[in-house]
Amino acid sequence: MEGLRRLCIETVRKKGGRDRGEKQREMQRSAALLLLRTLRSRGFSSSSSDKIVAAVLFERLPVVIPKIDPVVYAFQEFSFRWRQQYRRRYPDEVLGKGDARGKGEYQIDYVPAPRITEADKTNDRRSLQRALDRRLYLLLNGSTYGAPDKKPVWHFPEKIYENEETLRLCAESALRSVLGGLQHTYFVGNAPMAHMTVEPKEHSSDTPSFERFFFKSQVIGTSKLHIEKCRDYVWVTKDELMEYFPEQADFFNKMIIS
């Protein structure tokens, strides 16, 4: 009787587990169908007349520590001198132990690398070896979707969303086409960092409005990249980037925090 009772309990438990699993799968299917309907209603279907563009904000992080603000430096200097007044005094024979050197020991004269490079002096914006204490962003010059009369304009690496599974895969494809690979890139997250609606201009009414989603990616493990499939390219700081997009300067100033 005890064995039969355990068998019945185990059967009920397994059936309850299957019921819960089926309910969870049913809820997941319902959520997926709801999300698909929502995306299609908002124009995320590839058959929609409104195009979707995935753009990449490709950045190089600072290589050296940024210079300290003069006000911050003055405060740190004041704090150090204030603490020196109340620090514990040690005997001179104890402090001198650190300066003693044994036989065979040597001192390495460290000379820091210059913060101002040749690319800074010549204003070579095609080089990554410039503005070492700032973030740099990649801009391309060439024809892109939404450009008036298909003339070359400055833009980010981007691609029209077609049938990719996700928008991030579309953004990866856009960056891969420019770099030839993604081995020296790192995408920060799966979701876009910003979104903007691009309206057609008066003199180019043949191009309909479209949505542009921005993804962030960073340079890793290299100081030189081969940029292709464009007329020209530049690596610019945030302030310099505003010169290329004066009409969207307010938008990019809020989107880029550096």
matplotlib code that plots the C-alpha trace (Angstrom):
import matplotlib.pyplot as plt

x = [0.0, 2.8, 4.4, 1.1, 0.6, 4.0, 3.4, 0.1, 1.8, 4.6, 2.2, 0.2, 3.4, 4.6, 1.2, 1.2, 4.7, 3.6, 0.5, 2.7, 5.2, 2.4, 0.9, 4.3, 4.8, 1.3, 2.0, 5.3, 3.6, 0.9, 3.4, 5.4, 2.3, 1.3, 4.8, 4.8, 1.4, 2.7, 5.8, 3.9, 1.4, 4.2, 5.9, 8.6, 7.5, 9.9, 6.9, 6.0, 6.6, 8.4, 12.0, 13.9, 17.7, 20.1, 23.0, 26.1, 27.8, 31.3, 33.6, 37.2, 37.5, 40.2, 43.7, 45.2, 43.7, 42.1, 43.7, 42.4, 40.3, 42.3, 39.7, 39.8, 43.6, 43.6, 41.2, 43.3, 46.5, 44.8, 43.4, 46.9, 48.6, 45.8, 46.3, 50.1, 49.6, 48.2, 50.0, 52.1, 55.8, 58.2, 61.8, 64.3, 66.0, 62.7, 61.9, 65.4, 64.9, 62.9, 65.7, 68.3, 69.2, 70.9, 73.4, 72.1, 69.1, 68.5, 66.1, 64.0, 63.7, 60.0, 59.3, 55.6, 54.5, 53.5, 49.9, 50.1, 50.8, 51.7, 48.1, 47.1, 49.7, 48.6, 44.9, 44.8, 41.2, 41.7, 44.0, 43.0, 46.2, 44.8, 42.8, 44.1, 42.2, 38.9, 36.4, 36.5, 33.5, 33.6, 31.9, 31.7, 31.4, 29.3, 25.9, 23.4, 19.6, 17.8, 20.6, 19.2, 19.6, 21.9, 24.8, 27.6, 27.0, 28.6, 26.8, 27.3, 27.8, 24.2, 22.0, 18.4, 16.5, 15.5, 14.8, 17.3, 16.1, 16.9, 17.9, 21.2, 22.1, 21.3, 23.6, 26.4, 26.0, 26.3, 29.6, 30.9, 30.5, 32.7, 35.4, 35.4, 34.9, 33.8, 36.9, 37.9, 34.5, 32.2, 28.5, 27.2, 23.9, 21.2, 18.9, 19.3, 20.7, 18.6, 16.0, 15.1, 12.5, 14.0, 11.5, 11.9, 13.4, 11.6, 13.9, 14.0, 10.3, 10.9, 12.4, 9.8, 10.3, 12.1, 13.1, 16.8, 17.9, 21.4, 23.5, 26.7, 29.9, 33.4, 36.9, 38.8, 42.3, 43.7, 44.9, 44.4, 41.4, 41.0, 37.9, 36.4, 33.3, 33.2, 34.6, 36.3, 36.1, 37.1, 37.5, 36.1, 35.4, 31.9, 32.6, 33.9, 31.0, 28.6, 30.3, 29.2, 25.6, 24.6, 20.9, 20.9, 23.4, 20.9, 19.9, 23.4, 24.5, 21.9, 22.6, 26.4, 27.5, 31.3]
y = [0.0, 2.4, 1.8, 2.4, 5.6, 6.9, 6.0, 7.9, 11.0, 10.9, 10.6, 13.6, 15.6, 14.9, 15.7, 19.0, 19.8, 19.1, 21.3, 24.1, 23.7, 23.7, 26.8, 28.6, 27.6, 28.9, 32.2, 32.5, 31.9, 34.4, 37.0, 36.4, 36.7, 39.9, 41.4, 40.5, 42.2, 45.3, 45.5, 45.0, 47.7, 50.1, 49.5, 47.0, 44.7, 44.5, 45.0, 48.3, 51.4, 53.2, 52.1, 51.3, 52.0, 50.6, 52.9, 52.3, 54.8, 53.3, 54.8, 54.5, 54.9, 57.3, 55.8, 58.0, 59.5, 62.9, 65.9, 67.0, 70.1, 73.0, 73.4, 69.7, 69.7, 72.8, 71.0, 67.8, 69.8, 71.7, 68.4, 66.8, 69.7, 69.8, 66.1, 66.5, 68.8, 65.9, 62.9, 60.7, 61.5, 58.5, 58.5, 59.3, 56.0, 54.2, 56.5, 56.0, 52.2, 52.7, 54.5, 51.8, 49.7, 46.3, 45.0, 44.1, 46.4, 49.1, 51.9, 52.2, 55.7, 55.9, 58.4, 58.8, 58.8, 62.3, 63.2, 65.2, 63.0, 63.8, 63.3, 66.0, 68.4, 67.8, 67.5, 64.1, 63.0, 59.8, 58.5, 56.8, 58.2, 61.6, 63.1, 60.3, 61.6, 61.8, 59.5, 59.3, 58.5, 57.1, 59.0, 57.9, 60.0, 58.5, 57.8, 56.5, 56.1, 59.4, 61.5, 64.2, 63.3, 60.4, 62.8, 61.8, 63.0, 62.4, 59.6, 56.8, 53.2, 52.1, 49.7, 49.4, 46.7, 43.9, 40.4, 40.2, 38.5, 41.5, 45.1, 44.5, 41.9, 44.5, 47.0, 44.4, 43.8, 47.5, 47.7, 44.5, 45.8, 48.8, 47.0, 43.7, 41.9, 42.4, 40.8, 44.2, 45.5, 45.2, 46.0, 47.5, 45.7, 44.4, 47.4, 50.7, 53.6, 56.2, 56.7, 59.5, 60.0, 61.5, 63.5, 64.2, 67.5, 70.0, 69.5, 65.7, 64.7, 61.5, 59.9, 59.0, 59.5, 56.7, 55.6, 55.4, 53.4, 53.9, 51.1, 51.6, 49.7, 50.1, 49.5, 46.8, 45.3, 47.5, 51.0, 50.8, 49.8, 49.4, 51.4, 50.5, 51.0, 54.8, 57.9, 59.2, 58.7, 60.6, 59.9, 62.9, 63.9, 64.9, 68.6, 68.0, 65.7, 68.6, 70.4, 67.6, 67.6, 71.1, 70.5, 67.5, 68.9, 69.1, 65.5, 64.1, 66.3, 64.5, 61.1, 61.1, 61.5, 62.0]
z = [0.0, 0.8, -2.6, -4.4, -2.4, -3.4, -7.1, -7.1, -5.5, -8.0, -10.9, -9.7, -9.2, -12.7, -14.2, -12.3, -13.5, -17.1, -16.7, -15.3, -18.2, -20.8, -19.2, -19.3, -22.9, -23.7, -22.0, -23.9, -27.2, -26.4, -25.4, -28.6, -30.8, -28.9, -29.4, -33.1, -33.6, -31.8, -33.9, -37.2, -36.2, -35.5, -38.8, -37.8, -40.6, -43.6, -45.9, -44.4, -46.4, -43.5, -43.5, -40.3, -40.1, -37.6, -37.0, -34.9, -32.6, -32.8, -30.2, -29.1, -25.3, -23.8, -23.8, -21.1, -17.9, -18.6, -17.2, -13.8, -13.7, -12.1, -9.4, -8.5, -8.5, -6.1, -3.7, -3.7, -3.0, -0.1, 1.3, 1.1, 3.0, 5.6, 6.3, 6.5, 9.5, 11.6, 10.2, 12.5, 12.5, 12.3, 13.3, 10.5, 10.8, 10.0, 7.1, 5.7, 5.3, 2.2, 0.4, 1.1, -1.9, -1.8, -4.3, -7.7, -7.4, -9.9, -10.6, -13.8, -15.0, -16.1, -18.9, -19.7, -23.3, -24.6, -24.4, -27.6, -30.6, -34.2, -35.3, -32.8, -34.2, -37.8, -36.9, -38.7, -38.0, -39.8, -37.1, -33.8, -32.3, -31.4, -28.5, -26.3, -23.2, -25.1, -26.7, -30.5, -32.7, -36.3, -39.1, -42.7, -45.8, -48.7, -50.0, -47.4, -47.1, -46.8, -48.3, -50.6, -54.2, -53.1, -52.6, -50.3, -46.7, -43.3, -41.4, -38.9, -40.0, -40.7, -42.6, -43.6, -41.5, -43.8, -42.5, -39.6, -36.5, -34.3, -34.9, -33.2, -35.8, -38.4, -36.7, -36.5, -40.2, -40.9, -38.9, -40.3, -43.9, -42.9, -40.9, -42.6, -39.3, -35.7, -33.9, -32.5, -31.5, -28.5, -28.7, -25.4, -24.8, -27.1, -27.0, -28.9, -27.0, -28.8, -31.5, -33.9, -36.6, -39.8, -41.8, -45.5, -46.5, -48.7, -51.7, -51.4, -50.9, -52.8, -49.7, -47.1, -43.4, -41.6, -38.1, -37.1, -34.1, -32.6, -31.1, -29.2, -30.0, -28.8, -30.2, -28.3, -28.7, -31.4, -32.2, -36.0, -38.1, -41.8, -42.9, -46.3, -48.5, -48.0, -49.7, -46.5, -42.7, -39.6, -35.9, -34.0, -30.4, -29.3, -29.8, -33.3, -34.1, -33.7, -36.6, -38.9, -37.7, -36.8, -37.3, -34.9, -32.5, -29.6, -30.2, -30.3, -27.3, -25.2, -26.7, -26.2, -22.6, -22.4]

ax = plt.figure().add_subplot(projection="3d")
ax.plot(x, y, z, "-o")
ax.set_aspect("equal")
plt.show()
